[in-house]
Every structure is written in structure tokens, then in C-alpha cells.
Amino acid sequence: MTTTLSGREIKLTYEIDKEQEVCALLGLTHQPKDKKAKRDAFTSSENWSIKNAKSKSTQVFLTTQSKMIERFGMPEEFKLFFGDKQKNRFNLNELPDTIVDSYLKYLNSNTITLIKYAIAGADEITHIAFRDLNNGKLHTCTVESILSKVADAEWCVGKRFGSFQLVKDGTVLFHIQREGKGSSPHNVLFHIHLNAFT
């Protein structure tokens, strides 16, 4: 009998295989997949999040606007940027400077809180591994080292006015964007950049 796997099942299998490869390289125990958990691997004293990517950035946190407002006190005015299910929204260059400035003020006042939750969640993640699938290079760092790096970074408007970038010394470490596709294009998406590891 032939069994046909769905695209989601194929993607999940691929992700698990790649995570297990990283575990073998670092001597970690792989964590069975849990959609709500960030921990992908662990040791007796460490909790690891593993990222495999072919681009220079990859998703670390996806949430809804309502949860951002409830959990992090994100101002309601952000809805103008993130929009709704019908993509009724504005790019940052289409909004008054006063509103964009208020966005940046909020982000720069909450950098550590936002980034810590984005990369560690409630799982007490201590380490992150980022493998560049283009060249096979594996980069690792502690959550604390990333938080130290972003402490004096600054949020600014992204180049195409559709994102916020967290920049230090001219280098982008993280960005926030709208999910942009599927049934929830107005969701809030955080990406970590390879620069955060180097």
C-alpha cells in the first residue's frame, strides 16, 4: 500500500532530520516535536533552539497582534501597520512620522523583553544553533550573549518600509515583519539574522 505524505508532513520530517543532524554535531539530545515549545534539543544543563536556514535570517517567533498587545503592551496603533485579514494596512512610509516615531519608541523601550521572549519563549532556552544550509557552517551562541548584543542596538524602519530592523553598528540583528501570506497576513513575525551570531 502506498502512503502519501502531505506537504506539512514532508516539511516536518525534513525539519526533524536537519535538527537531528545538528544534535549529532553538538552532542545534544533531540527533543520530540512540540508545536508550542521552542526547545529542540537539550543537555543536562542546557536547552537549545535549532535553526536551519538557506537565507541569512530565519523565523524565531510568530504571534498575533492581540497577543502582542496583551503580553507586551504593544500599542493599538500598530494595527495600522500590521492590518487585518484582508491586508488593509499601511507601509511605514504611508503613515505620519508621529505614528512611526511612536512605534520605534515602543520597540526601543522594550528590546530586551521582546527579543528574549522571541528567542527563548517560556522554555528557558539557553543556547541557539544556526546552521547555514548554503555552506554547512554551524553557528552557536548563548541567549545571554544575544541579549547583551542587542542591549545597545536600535530599532529603525526597514529599507522597503514593510519591516522594523534592529541594527547595531550598521548590521541588522533582527527584524519584525507582517506574516504576509496565508489566512493570517496580519500576524507579527520576528526573524533572527546570522549577524547576531558573528
Buried (B, 14 or more C-beta within 10 A) or exposed (E): EEEEEEEEEEEBEEBBEBBBBBBEEBEBEBBEEEEEBBBBBBEEEBBBBBBBBEEEBBBBBEBBBEEBBEEBEBEEBBBBBBBEEEEEBBBBEEBEEEBBEBBBEBBBEBBEEBBBBBBBBEBEBBBBBBBBEEEEEBBBBEBEEBBEBBEEBEBBBBEEBBBBBBBBEEBBBBBBBBBEEEEBBBBBBBBBBBBBBE
